[in-house]
């Protein structure tokens, strides 16, 4: 869809037209997966989505806690600030191959 803002705009347009929507996500790491979960809480997301548990694709995710599904196949919404999960910075450092800092001095 082109990002979270565009996905919300599509949701709103579809809702006004009476068209139900769903949220799909497959190989996102936890940050993207958490945003899909948040997006899916909007009122017009009435069709079953395919957002899955972290362990379906990752041995270890880069968020804490990992996204898990209930025995009913649903995902419980977290009541934490931001996107609901913490980034596991320690683990992320162990899988980082290169780090680049972009700032005003590097734009040009």
C-alpha positions in Angstrom: 0.0 0.0 0.0 2.9 2.4 0.3 3.2 2.6 4.1 1.1 2.9 7.2 -0.5 6.3 6.3 -1.5 5.1 2.8 -2.9 1.8 4.2 -5.0 3.8 6.7 -6.2 6.1 3.8 -7.3 3.0 1.8 -9.0 1.7 4.9 -11.0 4.9 5.3 -12.0 5.1 1.6 -13.1 1.5 1.6 -15.0 2.0 4.9 -16.9 5.0 3.4 -17.8 2.8 0.3 -18.9 -0.1 2.5 -16.1 -2.4 1.4 -14.5 -4.5 4.1 -10.7 -4.8 4.2 -8.1 -7.2 5.6 -4.4 -6.9 6.6 -1.9 -9.2 5.2 1.7 -9.7 6.2 4.2 -12.5 5.7 7.9 -12.0 6.1 8.0 -8.9 8.2 10.3 -8.8 11.2 8.6 -7.9 14.5 8.4 -4.1 13.9 6.4 -4.5 10.7 4.4 -7.3 12.2 3.5 -5.1 15.2 2.3 -2.3 12.9 0.2 -4.7 10.9 -1.5 -5.8 14.2 -2.1 -2.2 15.1 -3.5 -1.4 11.7 -5.8 -4.4 11.9 -7.5 -2.9 14.9 -9.2 -0.2 12.8 -12.9 -0.8 12.5 -13.2 -1.7 8.9 -10.7 -4.6 9.1 -13.5 -7.2 9.3 -12.0 -9.9 7.1 -9.5 -12.4 8.6 -5.9 -11.3 8.0 -2.8 -13.4 7.6 -0.6 -11.8 10.3 1.1 -14.6 12.0 3.3 -15.4 15.0 7.0 -14.5 14.9 8.1 -18.1 15.2 6.4 -18.9 11.8 9.3 -17.2 10.1 12.0 -16.4 12.7 13.9 -18.5 15.2 14.2 -15.3 17.2 12.5 -12.0 16.4 13.9 -8.5 16.9 11.1 -7.4 19.2 10.2 -8.4 22.8 8.0 -10.2 23.4 7.6 -12.2 20.2 4.2 -12.1 18.5 2.3 -15.2 19.5 -1.1 -16.6 18.4 -3.7 -17.8 20.9 -5.2 -21.3 20.6 -8.0 -19.8 18.6 -5.4 -18.4 16.0 -5.8 -14.8 17.1 -3.3 -12.3 18.3 -3.9 -10.4 21.5 -3.5 -6.7 21.3 -0.8 -5.3 23.5 -1.5 -2.2 25.7 2.0 -0.8 25.6 3.0 2.7 24.3 4.2 3.1 20.7 3.7 0.1 18.5 3.3 -2.2 21.6 6.6 -4.0 21.6 10.2 -3.3 22.6 13.1 -3.6 20.1 15.5 -6.3 21.2 18.6 -4.0 20.7 21.0 -6.6 22.1 19.9 -9.3 19.6 19.7 -6.8 16.8 23.4 -5.9 17.3 24.4 -9.6 17.0 22.8 -9.9 13.6 23.9 -6.5 12.2 26.4 -6.7 9.4 26.9 -3.0 8.8 25.7 0.2 10.4 25.4 3.5 8.6 24.4 6.8 10.2 22.7 9.3 7.9 22.6 12.9 8.9 22.6 16.4 7.5 26.4 16.2 6.8 25.9 13.0 4.6 23.1 14.4 2.5 24.2 16.3 -0.5 
